[in-house]
Structure formats: structure tokens, C-alpha cells
Amino acid sequence: MFYPAKMCKVRLIERKANLEATVGLLESFGGAEIKKFSYHELQNAKPLDENGQATERLVRAEGILATLPEHAAKQRISRKDTAAFLNSAEARKIGEKIGSIEDEKQKLQSEIDVLKDDRAVIRNFSSFNIDFSKLDFETLDVAAGIVGNQNEKQFEKALKNPAILRSTHKPHGVKGNMHLAVVAKGNEQAISEIAKSGFERVALPKISTTPSKELEKIEGRIEELRSQIEALDKELAKISSQHYSKFAAGAEYLKIEAEKSGAPINFGSTEHTIIVEAYVPEKNLSQFEAAARQALGQDVYIHKFSSEQLEKSHEQAPTLLEHNKFLEPFEFMTKFVSLPKNNEIDPTMIFVIFFPIFYAMMVGDFIYGILSFLIARVLMKKFAPGGIMNPVAKIWMWSAIPTIIFGIIYDEYAGMPHKEILGHLGFGAIELYHGIERIHNVNFLLTICVLIGIFTMALGFLLGFVNARRHGNNSHAIAKLGWYGVTCAGTVLLSSALFPILPKEYIIPSAIALVASLGAIVKGEGVMGIIELPSLLSNVLSFARIIAVGLVGTVIALILNGMAFPSPDKGILLIVLIPLYMVGHLFNAGMAMFESFIQGARLNYVEFYSKFFEGGGKEFSPFKFERRYLKD
């Protein structure tokens, strides 16, 4: 729970004749991650003979699947039936048919794209009721161009050039006009002259009628082509309903075969033997050994490297986090930020404990806690597992429960104490309890926040000490113990020397402990380690943001309650006050939730984790395959 699963390494040496059976063992066991064997005097094994063929067939099968609309599998298919289907004439015939349909669709779509380009050009001339087939003169050229409104007057002057025999124009959007100018055949100089006045020349469309009639023909043709594509899509949908699961099972089968046949490239190889190395959770080692001897025979050679041996040789094993279903969203966040190394503390449980408390102390309102729970619940249902929002919503929802509790402790119900709410409900000035109202207990709560900061820093350094000892890094362990001493002794010294909290008798012992702790830091990290003292103080004081963020929400709620509370005596103003009051509190609650989530995560990941957590682990990836369409 507090550490990743202990991981060992196994080295398996087997006859080369059993290469395929060895791959089958690893796949059927499903709990071993293959490690690429590397030794300068040995070569790696070659893929199985069927690897290239399986990969080539997989590409074709995935191409067919990409063409077909997805269809849910009615039932799973056996590997035997799947292999038979892939090799059947039926599969080849269906694949060819799907390919021809897709080719036809692409051909039709290409024609649509060309027609759309033509339509965009012709629309520039849609205002002209001219048969463009009659603009092809033997002695004249017709030039078309767009002139912006800002250049229109200058262009009109340019049209007075005798070389411009005739011109006409129509509006072109709101920013200019489309002009047609007639010049003598080949008189490009005249066109160049008017171009200086803002005439941006465009090509005349080669059409045999007026632009409006041509556009009608194009629209009709596009609709006709789309109908043909729609008919082809229906044909694909019909094929998909009948055969999608078979091709999906085929792709799944071929993917597994390609992976299995390519696995030997990770094995060491001699003339007659193969050497396989794999990581296995230590608790599953006996099961692996039993499976290996059953699959390969009792004489198979298996050598175990324990987690302690791997650690001593500084070999980094993959990380396997093991938590129950409730902790899955918190585990997701650990993986999202950085996976712990196999031999260091797993911070998931720490996040489970501290984050909801930090979040709850910042939001700290009973009503806002209920809103937080309901909003998170809605988001959890809206976003499917697999993305980031689903686990975030689950964490948010569980954090809402201590928020409700802290709302009772703070006596805050949408910014109001319970006594005031009971008064509004007509129960009079009944006070059931006296809460720790944040607005009136700032100094007390600030002290609590600083103490939480001291506690988390001290705990972080202790966890860092444990990690360093586990890694055999004694100097680092001494430094972490020194920092733990500085945190504790410094707190006692300040509390007795500067603040009247602890007796004066604690000054000398705490000062001695502080000096000794500083000596441990110097011994473990050198003199430069002392430079980090101000950062420790800033980390502790950073926890004051818990009360700071909370007070912002409280003050805004108080302002809303004072200025916009919709009491019955407000009369007709209630029409405005009720929605204003509700929207105001929803906005304030949303801001409080968002800010508290961000700051709560920051206190964990930045201030707390930096004292003990390294991260950078590689997730355990066993050699196994998910089967959605295959039975076996």
C-alpha cells in the first residue's frame, strides 16, 4: 500500500527448439514483463518466421476496420474460427468489396471537392446575368478583377483610358466590386495600367451559361454525388453489421500473433539456446516457476534475482502500484504526475489523506460542500473512465465529504452561521453550537495552517530519510534527518525564544539540536545545503494559503449575503435579487472549488512531495493482450 509491489527478475534458459513454446508461456502467464537481453558476447534471437506475414496481414485488417463503421460484438469468436475466417475465400471477397466501395467513395468525394472549388470561383460572378460562353471574342479580351471600396474612385479614373473599350461591375460582398473590362486582343499593357489602381485580376470561369445557372447545375451534381456516397455508406453499414466483429477479431488475433512472433528479438541467443529475462512480482514467482516447468519441462533453468539484489546492483525494475478500486482515481493522479520508482515510497496514500483535508479546509462551507459533491457526481457520470476528468471528478467528489464536515466546524452555510439561517427560517435566535468562524478566528486558523505546514515538512523529511536508507544512500539519509531536525528544533526554538508559546527552558536544548541538525545537513549535502534554509521557511509559510483562499470565499459570501440576500421585505426587488443571489453564490462556490483544488494539489506536489519523492519510474507492462473480440 505504501510501497509498489516488490519486483524480482527471472532469467530463463531453454532450448532454441522451444522458442515458440517459451513465447506462449510468457503470453499465457500474463504477469511477466520481458526485459530486453543485452550482453556484448551474445546476439539477440530473430523473430519467428511468421512475423512479417502477420504484420502485413494486420495492416490490411486494420485498413478494413478503419473503413467499416464500428459495430458492437454480439459474441466473442475463438482463435480457431478467427484464423479460419481470415484464410477463407469469404474474407478475401468481402475485403475486395470493401476496398472497391472505398475507392468509389474516394472518387466521388474527389469530384465533389473539384465542384466545390469551381463553385467558389463562380460565386464571385453570380451577380452577372451574362452568358459567359459568349465572352470568347476573336478581337477582344475580357479581364475580370476585384476592386476594393477604398480604390473605387481611383479605378474609375483609370477606366477613362481609351484602351478600356467597355466595362461593367457588380457588388462583391461588402468590401468591393467585381469588374469586367474589355480591351483589344492581347493588350496586356492596358490591364497592367488599371491594376495599378487596385484592380486585382481573377480568372474568368470557363462555363457555358450564366453563373447562376451554372451554380444550380453544380449544386444538383453535388447532391447527386452525396446521395451516391450515402448509398455506399449504407452498403458498408450492412457489411459491418454482418462481419465487423469477425474482422475486429481478426485484427486482434493478428496483432497478438505479430507481437508474439516479434518477442524473440528481446531474447538472448546462442546456437542451441535462448536466454529470456523478465520482471515478475515476487509474490507471483512460484506461480511463474510452476507454469514454466509445466510448459517447458522440469529441466528448464530458472534463476531468480530478488528485489534486494536488483537494488544492490542499481537495476531499476518497473513499478507496479497495487491499490483497491476506491483508490484508483488517486493512483491515476500519481501516475499522471510521475510514477514512483519501484524501490521508493508510493505517495498515493499520502495524497488520499492530505489532499481532501487541504481542499476541505479551503472551501470549508457546508452548502458549497454539497454543491461540490453534486457537481463532481455529474461530471463523473458525464466523462467515461480512461480520460483525466473522470478520476479528477471522483477525487473532487470524495473531497466534498470532509468539506461538508469543515463547513459544520467553521459554522458556514453559504457564508452564514447556522444561527442566522434558523432566524431566516422563523426559528428565532437559536444557537445549536459555536463554530470556529474563519472571519473571526484568523490568527488561530493561521497558526493551525502553519503547524500543518511544519508537520507535513517534518513528515516529508522523515519519508525522505526512509527512502534514502532504503536506497543505501547514507549521506542523503543523514541530510534528510538533519532537515527533519532543523524543522522540529527550529519550531521549538522560535516558539520558546520569540513567541510565548513554550517555556524559555526549551531554548538551549532546541538550539543545540538545531546546530547538530545543521551539522548533519552539511555532512550530507555540503555547506551549500544550508542555502536551502529560506526555502524551508517559505514552504512552511506557503500553507498559509489554506486560510487565505478560504477567507476570500468567505468574504465574498458575506458581501453577497449583506447586499443581495432575498429577504421578503425586499418586495419587488426579489425578482432581481433571487437570481443575482443564486448566481453569485454559484460563481463564488465554483471559484472556491477550482482554487482549492489547484492549491490543494500544489501543496502536495510542490511543498510536500519535494521533500521525499523522486519519481521517474517505469510502469510495469506485462506481456499480455486485452481481448475484446476473441474468446481465447
N, C-alpha and C positions, 0 to 999 in steps of 0.2 A: 504493500500500500504506500509506504514512504520511500521505497526504492523500486526501480524497474526490476523485472524478473531476472534472476541470475542466469547468465548465458554461458554455456560451455562450447568448445569446438571439438568436433569429432573428425578424425582422419580415417577414411575407409580405403583399404587397398584390396582390389579384386581383379580377377582375370579379365582380360580385354574381351574375351568371348561373351562375358556377361554385361557388356556395356549397356545394352538396351534394357536389360533387367534392372540394372542399377538406377537408371533414369526413372524407370517405372516405380521403383521403391521410393525414391525421393518424392515423386508426384503423389503416390498413394498415401504416404505417411502425412504429407501436407503440413508438417511443422518444422521443417529444416530449411534454413536459408543457405543456398550454395555460395561458397566463397571461392573466388577465382584463384586457382592454384598457381603459385609463381615460385619457380626455382630455376636458377640460371643454367643448371645442367640438364634440365628436363624440358621437353616440349609439351605443349598442351594438345589434348586429343582433338580430332577433327569431328565436325558434325556428322550425325548419322546420314546415310545415303539419301534418305527421303526428304531431307531438309529443304533442298532447293525446290523440289516439286511441290511440297506442302506450302511453301511461301508463295510460289507462283499461283497456285490454286486459291490460296487465301485472298490474294489481291483481286482475283476475278469474283470470288464470292462476295467480298465486301463491296465491290463495284455494283453487283446486282442488288445488294441490300440497300445501298445508297440511292438506287433508282426507285425501289418499291416503297410505298407508304408503309410505316410501321404498323404491325398488327400484333395484338396480344396473342401469346401462345395458348392454345386450348389445352394441350398436354405436352409433356416432355417426351423426347424421342431418344431411343437407345443409340449408342455409338455404332452398333452394327447396322441398324436401319439407316442411320445417317450416312455412313460410308457407302452403303448400297445405293442410296439415293444420289449421292454425288457422282458415282460412277455409272449411273443409269443414262439411257438414251433420253428418258423423260426430262431429266435435269438439263441436259445439253440443249434439247429442243426448247424448253422454257427459257433458258438463258439466252439463246439466239433470238427468240421472240421479244424478250425484254430489251435486248440490245437494239433490235430493229425499231421498236417503238420509241426508244430514247433517241435514236438517230433521227427519226422522223420528227420528233418534238423539237430537237435542236434545229433542224432545217426550217420548220415552221416559225420558230422563235427568231431565227436569223432574218427571215423575211419580214417579220413584224418590226424588228429593230431597224431595218432599212426603211420601211414605210414610215416609221416614227420620225426618222431623220428627214425624210422627204416632207413629211407633214410640217415639221418645224420650219423648214425653209419656205414652203408655200404659204404658210400663215403670215409671213411678212408682207405678202402681196394680196391678202384676202380682201382688202378694201377696193382693189381694182376690178371693175367689171369688164375685163378685156380678155379676148381670146388670145392667149399667148402664142398659139401656133401661127398667128398672123404677124408676129413681130420679127419674123426672119426675112429681112429685105435684102435685095441684091446690092443696093447702093447706099444703104443706111445701116447704122449700128444703134442699138438701144442699150443705154447704160442705166443700171439701177443702183441706187445708193441711199443711205440714211443720213439725214442732216438733223443735228440736234437743234432744239429751240433757240439756244444761245447763238447759233451760227446762221439762223434762217435769214436775217436781213442781209448779212454779208453775202450769202449764197444767192439771194435774189438779184443782187448787183452782178454777180458772176454770170448769171443766166442771160444777161443782156449781150454777152459775147456773140457776135454774128455766127460763130461756128456752131452754136447751140441752135439747131433748127427748130426744135419744139421741145416742150417739157410739160409734165403734169405731176401732181403729187397727191398723196392721201395721208391721213394721220397714221403714225406708227407709235402706238402706245401714248403715253402722256409726255414723253420727253423729246419727241421729234416727229419728223415726217419722212415717208418713203417717196423718193423722187424717181421719175423716169425721164431721161434726157436723150434726145435724138440728135446724132451727129452724122457727118458724112462717113462713109465706109472707111475704116482704117484711121480715122482722125483721133488717135490716142492723145495727141497733144492737147486738144480741146478738153478732153476728160481730165487730164492731169491738171489743167488750169482750174477747173471747178473743184477739184479735190483739195486745192489749197484753201478753199472757203468752207471746209468742213464736210465735204461730200465723201462719205465712207462707202466705197463701192462694194456691192454684193452681187453674186451670180444670179442671173435670171433662171428660174426653174424651167426645165425642158418638159413642158406639158402641152397637151393637145386641145385644151379647153380653158375655160376661165378658172381662176384659183378656187373659187367657192365650189364649183362642180368637181374639180379635181380632189378637193378635200373630202367631199361626200364619197367619192369613189374609194379614197384611201381608208376612210372610217369604215366603210362597208367591208372592204377587204380584210382589215384588221379584225373586225368582229367575226368574219368567216374563219379566219385562221385561228382565232381564240376558241371558237366552237370546235374546230378540229383537234386542238390541243386538249380541250376539256374531254372530248370523246376518248382520246388516247389515255388521259389520266384515269378515266373510269375503267378502261380496259386494264390498266396497271393495278388499280384498286381491286379489281376482280381477281387478277392473278395473285395479288398479295394476300387476299383473304383465303385463298386456297393453298398457297405454297410458301408464304413468308416464314412461317415457323420452321419449315424444312431447310430453307436457305440460311436462316439465322442459326439453326443447329449445326448446319454445315460449316458456316464461318467460325462458329465457336469450336467445333471439332478440329478444323484445320489450324486454328490459332494455337490450340493446345498441342497439336502434333508438331507445328513449327517450333514452338517453344521447347518442347521435349527433345526434338531432334537436334536443336541448336545448343542444348545444355552442355554437351560434352566439351565444348570449347573452353569451359571453365575447369575441366579436369586436367590433372597431370597425366602424362602418358609415357610408358616405356614400350618396348617391343611386344611384351606379353601382358602387361598390367596397366591398370588405371588407378589414379590416386584422386580421391574425392575428399574435399574439406567442406564442412558445413557447420553453421551455428545452430545449436538446439538449446531450448530452455533446459536447465539442469534437471528440473523435476520430470521432464519427459524423456530423459536419456535412456532409461531402462526400456521404455516402450520402443524407442528407436532401435536399440540393440536387438530386441526381440523381433521386430519387423524385418531388420536387415538379415538376421540369421534364417528367418523363415523364407525370405525371398531369394537369398543368395547362397544359403547353405551354412552349416555350422562352422566351416573353416574360414569364413570371411574375417579379415583382420580389421579390428576397430580399435583405435587409440583415442582416449579422451584427454582433452586439455581443459582442466577445471577453470572456473571463473577467476580463482586466485592466481593460477598460472598465467592466464591471459593478462591479468592486471600487472603481474610482475614483469612480464615481457613487453608491457606497454602496447599490447594489441587491443585496439578499440573494437569491442563486439557491438553488434546492433542493439537497439533499445526496444524492449517490449514493455509497454505500460499495461498493467492489469488492474482494472477498476470495475466496479459493478455498474449496472445500467444507469443508475441515478447520477453517477459522476461522469458519464460520457461527455456532456457539454463542457464541463470544466477541463476534462482531458483534452478535448478538442482545442480549447484556448491555449493549453500548454504546448500542444503540437504546433499551433498556429504561430505562436511567438518564437519558440525554439525548443526542440526536443532535448531533454536531458541526456547526457551520456549514460552509458549502461551502468557505470560504477559511481554515479552521483545521486544525490537526493532528488526524488521526484517532487517537484513543487506543486503538484495538482492538489493535494490535500491542504496545503498551506493556503492556496487560492480559495479553496472551498470554505475555509474557516474565516479568513481575513476579509476577502472582498465583500461578501454580503454585509459584514459589520460596518466596514467603511462606507459602503453605499447607504446603508440604513441610517447611520449617524448623520450623513449629509442631507438626505431627503427628510427624514425624521418627522413625517406628518402622517397621521392615521388615514385621512382621506386620500392623500397623494399615494400612500402605500397601496390602498385598494385600487386606485386608478392604475398604478404601476403594474399590479398583478393582472388586471383585466386586459390592459393594452398588450402586455407581454404574452398573455394567453392567446389573444387574437393573432399576433404575429407568429407565434409558434405553430398555429394551425395553418396560417397562410403560406408560410415558407416550408418547403419539404426538406427533410433531412438530407445532408450532403453539402449544402452551402454553409456560409458563415452565419446567416441570420437566424436559422433555427436554433443552434446551440446558444447564441447570444440571447435570444428570446427566453430560452429555458433558464439561463443564469439570471436574467433580469426578473423572471417570474419568482424564482426561489428567493432572490434578494429582497423581493417585496414583502415577504413574511416578517423578517426582522425589522423592516421599515415600519410596518404596522405597529410592532411592539415598541419601537423607539418613539413613534407618534404618541403612544399612550404615556411613555415615560416623560417625554417633553410636554405633554398635555397640549398637543397641537392637532386641531381638526380643521383643515383648510385655513390655518393661521389663527384659529380661535381656540381659547381654552374651553374645556367641556362645560364649565360653569356658565359661560356666555351663551353657548349653544342651547343648554337647558332653559336659560332665560328666554331666548327667542322662541322656544317651543312652548312656553307658557308654564314651565315648572318652577318658576321663581329662581332666586339666587341659591340654588342647591350646589354645594361643592362636595363631590364624592371623594376626591383626593387632591393633593397638592403636587403637581408635577414640577419637573425641572425645566421651566420655561427658558428657552435659549436666549430670548431677548433680555431677560433679567438676570441671567447667570453666565454672562460671557466669560468672566475671569475663571470661574470654576470649571467650565467646559473647556476653556483654552488650556488649563492645567491638565485636564484629563487627556486632551489630544496630544500634548507634549509628552505626557507619561506613556501614552500608546506608542508614540514615536520612539521613545527611549527603549521600551520593551521590544518593539519589532527590530530595532537596530541591534540590541543585545542578542536577541534570538537569532537574527541573521548571521552575526559573527560566530555564534556557537555552532550553527549549522555549517558555516564555512570551515570551522575548525574540524568538525566531524568529516566533512568531505576531504579536507586536506590530509587528515590522518588515514582515511580510507585509501587515498591515492599514494600514500607513503611519502608525501611532500612535507617533511618535518619543519623546514624553515617557514613555509606558508602557514602551517598549523600554528606555530609559535606566534606569527604575526596576527593571525585571526584571534588567538587567545589574548594577545596584547590589546587588540581593538575592543574585545569584549570587556577587558579590564578598564580601559580608558572610558568606555561608555558608562559602566556601573560606578567606578570610583569617581569619575568626573561628575556624575549626577549627585552622588553623596556629598562631595566636596562643595559643589555650588549650593546645594540645599542647606548645608550647615554653615558655610562661610558668608554667602551673600544673601540668602533668604532665611528667615526664621522658621524653617520647616523642621530641621533635625538639630539635635543638641550640638553645641560647639565642640564637645569631646570627640566628635567624629572627624574633625578637621585633619588632625595629624595622621591617624590611620588611613584615611582616604587619600591624603596627599602622598603618603608612602606607596600605597597601592597604585596610584596614578603614575608616579615616577617609575615604579617597577614595570608597569604595563607599557609605558613609553619605551623602556629599555627592550622589552620583548619585540615591539614593533621595529625598533632599529636593528635588532639582531635578525629578525625575519625578512625585513624589506629594505634595510639600509636607512641612512639618515633621510633620504628623500621621502620615505614613508610618512614622516612627521608632517610633510606639506599637506597631507590629506586631512589633517585635523579640522580645518574650517569646513570642509565638505561634510564631515560627520555632523557638525553643528547645524549646517543648512539642511541636511537630511532629516534631522530630528524636528527642526522648526517647520519643515515642509508639511508635517502632519497638522499644522495649524489650519491648513486649507479645509480640514474637515469641518471646523466650526465656521470658517469664513464662507464657504459655499452654502452651508446650511443657513447662515444668517441672511444671506442675500434673498433666498426664497422666503424666509420668514418675514422680512421687512416688506417685500413686495406683496405678500399675502395680507399683512396688516394694513397696507395702504389701500388695497382693494376692499377689504372689509370696512375700513373707515370711510371711504369715498363712494363706494358703489354697492354697498350691501342693500339688497332689495327688500327693505322692511315695508310693512303695509302702509305706514304713514307717508310713504313717498308718492302715493296716489298714481296719477297718470304717468309719472316718470318711470314706473315699473316696466313699461313697455320697452324702454331703453336700458334700464338698469339690469334687468334679469339676464338678457343675452350678453351684455357687457360684463357682468359679474361672472357668468359661467365661462365665457371665452377667456377672460382674464385669468381665472384660476386654472383653466386647462393649459393655457400658454405657460403660466408660471410652473405648473406641475411638469410639463414637458421639458422646460429648461432645467428644472431641478433634477429630473431623471437623467437627462443627457449629460449634464455637467458632472453629476455624482458618479455616473458610470465611467466617464472618462478619467476623472480624478481618482476614483477608487482603484481603477486598473493601473493608473500611473504610480500610485503609492506602492502597489505590489511589485510591478515590473521594474520600476526605476529605483526607488528608495530601498525597498526590501530585498528583492532578488539580487541586486548588485553586490550584496554582502556575502552571498554563498553560491549563487547559481552561475554556472559556466555555459551550459547548453552546447549546441552543435552536434548532438547525437544523430545517428542514422537509424531510421525506423526499421525494425525487424520486418523483413519481407520474405516469408517462406515460399518455397517452390510449390505452389498450389494454384488452382484455377477455379474461378467462380463459374458456375454452370447455371444459366437461366433457361436454356432450351434442351440441354442434354440430361438424360436420366443418370448416366454413369460416366 
